[in-house]
Each structure stands twice: as C-alpha cells, then as structure tokens.
C-alpha cells in the first residue's frame, strides 16, 4: 500500500483497493464516500462516482481503467489518464483508496 504521491507513470501501473474502513453508495446526484475511521463524508459528482466504480474491485491497472473510461466518455486517453491519476492521488491522500504498485514493474 502507498499513500505518497507517485509519479504519473508509476500511478498508471497501480491497482486500486478500497480499504475496509471506507464505504460508498451511489445516490441520485452524487456518490457519497464515508471514511469510517475519520467519520468524514466525501461527495463525488457523477463522473467521480463512475471513476471510483471503474477502479473498485478491478484487477486492471489505473491505466486500463482510464482507457475504458476514455472510450466510455468519448474523451482523449491522455486527458482521462491525467484526470484519473489526479483523482486517485486525491482519494489516496484522504485515505479513501490504497494504491498498489504492480509487482512486475
């Protein structure tokens, strides 16, 4: 597990795990994320919620999830990769996800 900010290329090779102390639920207009250790709620807009769902429980890397999302949103892959990396770094800094480097890299 890592909570430090990784370089963009390293982060793209990571997988994401949501810790046991974090739960989230989709609501009508947002996704609510709760850190049970801190008691803090975090609201994600629909795009953020979709990114979180794409990363959750996936054995694919951040890069692979970003590729799927780029196709889904019809946006350039490099822009989506940059946005997903920033999203992951922010959630990791808040203790809402864990980034796991690919052991093969």
VEXLO-147731 format. One record per residue: residue in three letters; x, y negated, z negated of N, C-alpha, C, O in turn. Coordinates in steps of 0.05 Angstrom, whole numbers, padded with zeros to 5 digits, always signed. Atoms other than C-alpha are relative to their C-alpha. Layout:
ALAXYZXYZXYZXYZ/...
END
This chain:
UNK+00017+00023+00000+00000+00000+00000+00018-00024+00000+00039-00025-00012/UNK-00015+00025+00000+00023-00070+00014-00019-00024-00003-00040-00024+00010/UNK+00016+00024+00003-00004-00137-00007+00015-00025+00009+00004-00047+00008/UNK-00015+00023-00010+00051-00181+00021-00007-00004+00029-00017+00014+00043/UNK+00006+00006-00028+00042-00216+00087+00021+00013+00018+00045+00009+00015/UNK-00017-00014-00019+00070-00173+00142+00003-00016+00026-00016-00031+00033/UNK-00001+00012-00027+00096-00198+00209-00022+00012+00017-00030+00035+00014/UNK+00022-00007-00018+00043-00195+00263+00004+00028+00012-00015+00044+00011/UNK-00004-00026-00013+00074-00135+00299-00002+00023-00019-00012+00044-00013/UNK+00002-00022+00020+00080-00094+00235-00029+00004-00009-00038+00026-00013/UNK+00028-00002+00009+00009-00111+00214-00017+00015+00021-00035+00030+00013/UNK+00016-00014-00021-00018-00087+00281+00003+00030-00001-00015+00045+00007/UNK-00005-00029+00002+00012-00018+00267-00012+00012-00026-00012+00036-00029/UNK+00011-00010+00025-00021-00013+00198-00028+00011+00003-00042+00005+00023/UNK+00028-00007+00002-00084+00022+00180-00011-00014-00025+00005-00023-00042/UNK+00012+00015+00022-00133-00009+00131-00016+00020-00017-00030+00037-00007/UNK+00017-00015+00019-00163+00022+00069-00013-00019-00019-00001-00038-00029/UNK+00015+00016+00019-00216-00009+00026+00003+00014-00027-00005+00037-00030/UNK-00004-00013+00026-00198+00004-00047-00026+00007-00013-00047-00003-00007/UNK+00024-00009+00015-00246+00039-00094-00014-00023-00015-00038-00021-00020/UNK+00012+00022+00016-00257-00026-00132-00013-00022+00018-00020-00043+00008/UNK+00013+00019-00019-00285-00061-00070-00024+00014+00013-00022+00036+00023/UNK+00024-00010-00013-00355-00051-00043-00010-00023+00018-00006-00046+00013/UNK+00012+00020-00017-00391-00086+00014-00026+00010+00011-00031+00034+00014/UNK+00027-00006-00011-00461-00089+00042-00006-00021+00021-00001-00045+00018/UNK+00010+00018-00020-00489-00119+00105-00027-00011-00008-00045+00004-00016/UNK+00025+00014+00005-00544-00170+00094-00010-00011+00027+00002-00005+00048/UNK+00012+00010-00025-00587-00205+00146+00019-00019+00014+00023-00016+00038/UNK-00017+00020-00014-00539-00263+00160+00029+00002-00008+00045-00014+00003/UNK-00028-00002+00008-00474-00241+00127+00006+00028-00012-00012+00043-00017/UNK-00009-00023+00014-00434-00185+00097+00011-00009-00027+00028-00027-00028/UNK-00008+00007+00027-00424-00190+00022+00021+00021-00010+00015+00045-00009/UNK-00021-00017+00010-00359-00162-00006+00004-00006-00030+00007-00030-00037/UNK-00003+00004+00029-00351-00152-00081+00025+00015-00010+00028+00039-00005/UNK-00023-00011+00013-00285-00141-00117-00009+00006-00029-00012-00012-00045/UNK+00010-00008+00027-00307-00102-00179+00020-00006-00022+00012-00009-00045/UNK-00020+00007+00020-00241-00117-00214-00001-00029-00009+00002-00035-00032/UNK+00000+00029+00006-00248-00192-00209-00029-00010-00004-00033-00032-00016/UNK+00027+00009+00001-00324-00197-00205-00007-00021+00021-00028-00033+00020/UNK+00004+00021-00020-00317-00243-00145-00014+00011+00025-00007+00033+00034/UNK+00014-00006-00026-00364-00241-00085+00013-00016+00022+00022-00039+00017/UNK-00010+00013-00024-00340-00259-00016-00020+00004+00022-00030+00026+00026/UNK+00018-00002-00023-00385-00274+00043+00014-00001+00026+00032-00018+00031/UNK-00012-00001-00027-00366-00255+00114-00022-00006+00020-00044+00003+00017/UNK+00020+00005-00021-00401-00282+00175-00003+00026+00016+00012+00045+00012/UNK+00005-00025-00015-00428-00230+00225+00025+00010+00014+00029+00035+00015/UNK-00024-00009-00013-00362-00228+00263+00019+00013-00020+00031+00034-00014/UNK-00018-00011+00021-00322-00217+00199-00010+00027-00010+00005+00045-00015/UNK+00012-00026+00008-00371-00162+00178+00006+00021+00020+00011+00044+00013/UNK-00005-00020-00021-00363-00128+00245+00030+00009+00000+00035+00032+00004/UNK-00028-00007+00002-00287-00131+00239+00005+00019-00023+00019+00039-00020/UNK-00004-00017+00024-00289-00102+00169-00011+00029+00006+00003+00048-00001/UNK+00011-00027-00006-00334-00044+00193+00018+00015+00020+00021+00039+00018/UNK-00017-00013-00020-00287-00031+00252+00026+00011-00014+00037+00031-00005/UNK-00024-00008+00013-00228-00026+00204-00005+00021-00022+00013+00037-00028/UNK+00007-00017+00023-00263+00013+00147-00001+00029+00008-00016+00037+00027/UNK+00001-00029-00004-00250+00087+00145+00011+00010+00026+00010+00034+00033/UNK-00011-00007-00026-00217+00086+00213+00029+00010-00004+00045-00001-00019/UNK-00028-00010+00000-00154+00126+00224+00016-00015+00021+00040-00011+00023/UNK-00014+00016-00020-00137+00078+00280+00014-00023-00013+00008-00031-00035/UNK-00016+00023+00010-00088+00021+00272-00016-00025+00003-00037-00026+00017/UNK+00012+00027-00004-00106-00052+00267+00000-00007+00029-00019-00018+00039/UNK-00002+00006-00029-00083-00058+00339-00022+00014+00015-00035+00002+00033/UNK+00021-00015-00014-00131-00003+00362-00027-00011-00006-00044-00013+00012/UNK+00026+00012+00007-00189-00033+00324-00004-00027+00014-00025-00033+00024/UNK+00002+00026-00014-00173-00102+00354-00006+00004+00030-00021-00011+00041/UNK+00005-00006-00028-00173-00071+00423-00030+00007+00005-00042-00003+00024/UNK+00029-00007-00002-00243-00041+00412-00017-00026-00004-00036-00030+00011/UNK+00015+00025+00005-00267-00108+00384+00002-00019+00024-00018-00033+00030/UNK-00004+00018-00023-00238-00147+00443-00019+00008+00023-00031-00009+00035/UNK+00018-00010-00021-00277-00103+00491-00029-00006-00007-00045-00014+00009/UNK+00027+00005+00010-00340-00109+00449-00008-00029+00002-00030-00035+00010/UNK+00006+00028+00000-00336-00184+00443+00005-00014+00027-00003-00037+00031/UNK-00007+00011-00026-00310-00195+00514+00020-00023-00003+00018-00043+00012/UNK-00020+00021+00005-00251-00236+00488+00028+00011+00007+00032+00036+00007/UNK-00027-00009-00006-00177-00233+00507+00013+00015-00023+00010+00007-00046/UNK-00011-00018+00020-00140-00178+00470+00020-00014-00019+00020-00009-00043/UNK-00020+00012+00017-00083-00222+00445-00013-00020-00020-00003-00022-00042/UNK+00014+00018+00018-00132-00273+00415-00013+00016-00023-00012+00008-00046/UNK+00013-00017+00020-00171-00218+00380+00020+00012-00019+00016+00013-00043/UNK-00021-00011+00017-00107-00186+00354+00009-00021-00020+00012-00015-00044/UNK-00009+00022+00018-00085-00253+00325-00021-00005-00022-00015-00009-00045/UNK+00021+00005+00019-00153-00265+00293-00003+00023-00020-00007+00018-00044/UNK+00003-00023+00017-00158-00194+00265+00024+00001-00020+00020+00008-00043/UNK-00023+00001+00018-00087-00200+00236-00003-00021-00022+00002-00015-00045/UNK+00004+00022+00020-00104-00266+00202-00022+00009-00020-00019+00004-00044/UNK+00022-00011+00016-00169-00234+00176+00011+00020-00020+00005+00019-00044/UNK-00011-00021+00017-00131-00174+00148+00019-00012-00021+00018-00004-00044/UNK-00019+00012+00019-00077-00217+00116-00016-00015-00022-00009-00013-00045/UNK+00016+00014+00019-00131-00259+00082-00014+00019-00020-00013+00015-00044/UNK+00013-00020+00017-00170-00199+00056+00020+00014-00018+00014+00020-00041/UNK-00021-00014+00017-00106-00165+00032+00009-00019-00022+00013-00009-00045/UNK-00008+00019+00020-00086-00228-00005-00021-00003-00023-00014-00009-00045/UNK+00021+00001+00019-00153-00227-00040-00005+00027-00014-00023+00030-00031/UNK+00003-00027+00012-00145-00153-00059-00024+00015+00010-00034+00034-00003/UNK+00024-00013-00010-00204-00132-00015+00006+00023+00019-00011+00039+00024/UNK-00008-00022-00016-00165-00086+00031+00029+00007-00007+00044-00010-00018/UNK-00028-00008+00002-00099-00047+00029+00009+00006+00028-00004+00019+00044/UNK-00013-00005-00026-00053-00046+00089+00020+00022-00003+00037+00021-00020/UNK-00018-00023+00001-00017+00019+00101+00016+00002+00025+00005+00009+00046/UNK-00017-00002-00024+00042+00018+00148+00000+00028+00011-00002+00048-00004/UNK-00002-00026-00014+00046+00074+00199+00026+00012-00008+00047+00000-00003/UNK-00025-00013+00009+00097+00123+00171+00018+00006+00024+00042+00010+00020/UNK-00016-00006-00023+00121+00136+00242+00014-00025+00011+00030-00022+00030/UNK-00013+00024-00011+00142+00064+00254+00023-00010-00016+00035-00030-00009/
END
